[in-house]
Structures are given as C-alpha cells and as structure tokens.
Amino acid sequence: MRRPALPAAGWFRRAPLRRRLALLTALAVAVAVAVSALSCWLLVRKQLYKQREDRLRATFALPPDVLFSPDQAVRQFCVDPRGPRGLRQADATPTVVLADGHACSSAREDADRLRGVTATAADREVAGEPGGGRFRYGTLANGTEVRVYTRNIGPGVALAVATPTGEVDGQLGSLALRLALVAACGVVMASSAGLVVARASLKPVDRLTDVVEHIARTEEVGTTIPVEGRDEIARLSESFNAMSTALAASRDRQTRLVADAGHELRTPLTSLRTNVDLLVRSDSTGRPLPPETRTRLLGSMKAQMGELSTLIGDLLELSRPAAGRSDGEASVVALHEVAARAVDRGRLRGPGLRFEVRLESWYVRGDAHALERAVVNLLDNAVKYSPPGGTVDVALSGGRLAVRDRGPGIAPDELPYVFDRFWRSPSSRQLPGSGLGLSIVAQAVRDGGGEVALGAPPDGGAGTEAVVRLPGSPVPPAPGDPPGPPGRGGDDDGGRGA
C-alpha cells in the first residue's frame, strides 16, 4: 500500500531550486554547528568536572599513611576549637562519618553546622573500606547541592568534603547559551550565503531556461547560450547547444528533403496530368487519338507511375528511424547470399551485360532488407552506366564488397556530392532515377557499422568502382556475439547519384 506523502515533503518538492539549495545549506550548517557546539560543551563539562574533583582530592593535605581512630577523628575535626587541621580551605564544612552510622562536623557556629555534609550509606561504606574513596552528589544541611568526596582516613572512619555544584553548572549554562547564540547566527549567515550562492550558481540554469522557453514559444531551434567554465553547468550548456544545433540541422534537412521531394514529384505529376488531360479531351471531343499515339501516351504514363513508385519507396526507406533499422531488425546476414541475389536481379535489368562475380563467405549483423536494397542500388547504378556489352565486376572478400562498371566514370569535382539526397550529376539527369539510390546505400551501410566509397578504379581504367566494407566474420557468429572489427574505408569518397 502506497504511503501518502507528507505535506512538508510536498512543499519542498514544489519549492524553487534556489530556495531548496539555501534551505539544504542552512540545514547542513545547522547540523554541523549543533554537533560542534554539543561536542565543545561536552568537552568543557568533562574538563570542569575533572577540575572540580581534582580540587576536592587536593583538599586533603593528610599524608596517606596517617590513620585516625574514630575518637581522634572526632576530636580533631569536630571538637577541636582550632577547627579542622590537615585540610586545605574547603567550600563546605568537612564531616566525619563513622562506620556505625554516626557523623559529626565542626560545631563552632550554627553556620558551620548548616554547611556540613549530610552523611549517607555510601559514606558509611567508605568508612568501612580501608584506603577507599568515592565521589557522589549530595546536599548540605542548608539544602545546597554539592559534589562530595568521601575518603577513608582510618579504621571505621571516613572524612567527607564537598564543593557546591552551582558554580560549574552556572558556567556550563552560560557556555550553552553562548554556543546557542553562535549557532543561531551561523545558521542565519549560512542561509543568506546559501541563497546568494544558489542565485549565482543557477544563473546559467536561468539562462538555459529562458532559451528553452523562447524556443518553445517561438519554435526557433538553433538558439544557443554562452558557455562559461568547465563545470557541470558548462557541460549542460554545451549539451543543450549541441542538441539545439542538431535540431536546427534536422529541421533544415527535413525542409530540404520536403522541398527536394516536391520538386522531384512535380515533374512526373505534371507529365501525368498533361497526358491524362490529353486523353480526356480526346474522348470528350469525340476525336480519338491515333492508336500509336495513344499507346505511346499510355506507355509514358506507366513509366511515370513507375518512377513515382520508385521515388516514394526511396523516400519511405530514408524516412525510417535509425533505431528501427539498427536495433529492431538486426540479425545475422549472409552478405555473400545477399550479393548473389542482387546479381541475379542485375542480370535481369542488364541482359546484354556480362557479370564477373567472385563472392566469398562473409556474415554480418544488420537489417537484411536494407543491406540487400543497398547492394541492388549499387548494381542498378553499375547497370545504368555500363556501355552495351560491357562488364560489371562484383567481388566480395574479407568484408570488402566491390562493384565496378566500365562506364564514363565521375568527374572529380562531383565526388563530394554523390551521397547527397536528390543530387544527380549533369550527365545523368536525362537518365531515369530519383537521386536517392546512393543516399540509401550510405545510410544502410552506416547503420551496419560499415563504410562506403565511390570513385575511380584503382587500376586507373574506365568506369566507377563502389566499395562497401562491413564488420563481420567468414563464419556465422554465435547469438549475442558482436561483429568483427570494421574494415577500412575506400580511398576515394565520391561517385555519381543514382
């Protein structure tokens, strides 16, 4: 059963952070000061008590080997008119206590009688213990609270001396009051200092809060705050700036993707609408088009619909979240089998081409569908740019998959843009394609922990070579084993858009 929260705890959770910091600082200082003050008071009390007991012991000036009989003790300390001899100045009249229960003190004056120690059973026990001594609390005949020291001074006789406790207790009370005042002042000063420190420390958090509220109000992502120092607040500010910059870049990419997609979709849609309008007008006016023209229009419409389907499929592939590609669908993939299936599809799309295939076993972890789509896109690129009767080389060895054609190649100044979405080289804009094929390849390879490069063949011959490196092993990994170390990327980073 869930226990209800205390009202005080609820208030503390709802209080502003700076107020909570100030309160916690004051509480910590209060505890520290209270512990220190209490320790100081206990040490002082122990020292004062020890000094008082040492003073009571020092009251006896009698040699330890001098022993009194009961008659001698009574005569010297109670009856002798010269008063107690052999004792230093005591705060209370000394009292002789006999083991049989009798007790006496100086009887010169009534005031001395009132200052005599009231004997107890403990004193009588000391009288019967040779060489014994004992401290106790007691009262004088006038009711004063005293600390009593009783010492055996002979067979069956003890002498009790006392000092009032009021002096030490007064000193301790005064010390406790002063320590309480010091503690209170320390707590007040700590609270003020804690509030000042909390305000100064939370200024970067306030700026961060203002920026977040501004972004939430205006949706202006990309706003950053200045970073000062290298502490935790500075790290938080750097993380926020990185997040804000990433959000701004993501929005820019999204805006650019939508704009590019709209531009690419406009051309086939416009052509489709023109062809449909022409067919509808011919039917509505009763002037049918010649069969050859109608067949050509329908074929063009079919091609444009296929182009639209390909473009939409590519957009859907690029819009899939990275988490779903890399984690949710990760499995052991036989890359050589994926490449073999892609080569079979490539042969259907390039019936006049010759394929030189050399595939070695290589197993990786990743999304089988995405990897197959990437290899198919590379082969489609090679088929599209291969001359009639040309050769396409496909080789897989040690995690390195190379696809080479014998086409016109790629200009060096176009290499930095080949993996950009919707980018197409000027020489390939008349050919079918959406400009997303290589973007899909790069994304699938990155999700698999690999690298991809596109450039001129290493032998300097004609054509273009695409190289994909994926971490893995030549044997299937056991469930749960990580893939092998990733291979090195290709030397060139470039190619043409698909």
Buried (B, 14 or more C-beta within 10 A) or exposed (E): EEEEEEEEEEEEEEEEEBEBBBBEBBBEBBEBBBEBBEEBBEEBBEEBBEEBBEBBEEBBEBEEEEBBEBEBBBEBBBEEEEBBEBBEEBBBBBBBBBBEEBBBBBEBEEEBBBBBBBBBEBBBBBBBEEEEBBBBEBBBBEEBEBBBBBBBBBEBBBBBBBBBBEEBEEEBEEBBEEBBEBBEEBBEEBBEBBBEBBEEBBEBBEBBEEBBEEBEEEEEBBBBBEBEEEEEBBEBBBEBBEEBBEBBEEEEEEEEBEEBBEEBBEEBEEBBEEBEEBBEEBEEEEEEBEEEEBEEBEEBBEEBEEBBEBBEBBBEBBEBEEEEBBEEBBEBBBBBBBBBEBBEBBBEEBEEBEBEBEBEBBBBBBBBBBBBBBBBBBBBBBBBBBBEEBBBBBBBBEBBBBBBBBBBBBEEEBBEBBBBBBBBBEBBEEEEBBBBBBBBBBBBBBBBBBBBBBBBBEEEEBBBBBBBBBBBBEEEBEEEEEBBEBBEBBEBBBBBBB
